[in-house]
Amino acid sequence: MQPESNMSKEEKISLKNLFQGLKDWLVFVMGCRKKILYGSLITISLLLSYNYLKSPVYYANTSFVLENDTSASLGSLSSLASISGINTSSLMSASNLFQIDNIQELYKSNNMLRQTLLEKANINQKPQMLVDYFAKTQSLEKKWAKENVQLKDFYKNNTLYSRAQDSVLKEAIKLIKKDFLIVGKPNRNTSILNVGFKHKDEVFAKIFNEVLVNKVNSFYYKTQTKKTTFNLNVLQVQTDSVKRLLDMSFLALAEIDQNIPNINPLAKTAKVPYQKAMANLQANQAIYLEVVKQLELAKVAHRNKTPLIQIIDKPSFPLENNRWKFLNTLAFGLFGGGSLTVLLLSLQRIIRQALEEQ
């Protein structure tokens, strides 16, 4: 029983010392109120100066949802196709060429970024190439001039660019991918994609983001529907051709029937031209019906193959920037500066007490 009572006394003494030390520390802190206030004010001043003297970086973001379910069924037309003996499996096959993960890499591709840089846009009420404006804002003119590349040369035919021009374009693309372009999904389980572009020029950030999104989405749309568009055009040409033949068959049958209005029933050979024209008309009618069925199925397949790209958010002025809001800066400076001052004063007190004990 004696060891337990000694331990209980030791615990009470330790708790008493702890509370006494905490009380002394609170008294010490309360005695340093002015120093803590001055520290908070200095921190707030430094934060405000840094926040509003630094150049802001603007962020333009476009988010959209991508629906790529090209394997959707043909619905009620599937039964019609089955009755007609048409295989719809080829129409319903989906291509995984452009899933959401591949779209992210497409936005980072050199080809898409090159096309974006070489696009003309109205910046500050002046039409100019994005590569021209980007080079000026990043102070790349002198560096590129040493490689015998002038910005005005980019306004010429872009199929005749020199090796040096291609080289500086690649340099600009690398810089954009490293420091300015942000592409990603907010959640890996969703089909929502965010495409962001940050730059110190607010107008340029918005325009570059919009041009890049339009370029990539247009390329994606054309590539996804390229095969079905080709098939649809071929079937449309065939349908128009068969329709003309069918119209000519009607005209030929009418002319033959008009030339022999009162045919002798016993004259069998006189009926042959009419019968041949009738057989030709029926054959063309059957071919036309079949081609029309194929055309309608091709239209449905083209609609199913057409991707849905629904814009959720797009950049608009004023753009978000990396500057803190005024109230947030005040709150952070007040609590952060106060806490830092208390920590420094407490360390100073601990060191002073240790030196006095020695």
Secondary structure, DSSP 4 states (H G I P E B T S, - for coil): -HHHHHHHHHHHHHHHHHHHHHHHHHHHHHHTHHHHHHHHHHHHHHHHHHHHHSPP-EEEEEEEEEE--TT---TTHHHHHHHTT---HHHHPPP-TT-HHHHHHHHT-HHHHHHHHT-EEEETTEEEEHHHHHHHHTT-HHHHHTTT--GGGGGS-GGG--HHHHHHHHHHHHHHHHHTEEEE-S-TTS-EEEEEEEES-HHHHHHHHHHHHHHHHHHHHHHHTHHHHHHHHHHHHHHHHHHHHHHHHHHHHHHHHHH-TT--TT-SGGGHHHHHHHHHHHHHHHHHHHHHHHHHHHHHHHHHHSPEEEEEE---SSPEESPPPHHHHHHHHHHHHHHHHHHHHHHHHHHHHHHHH-
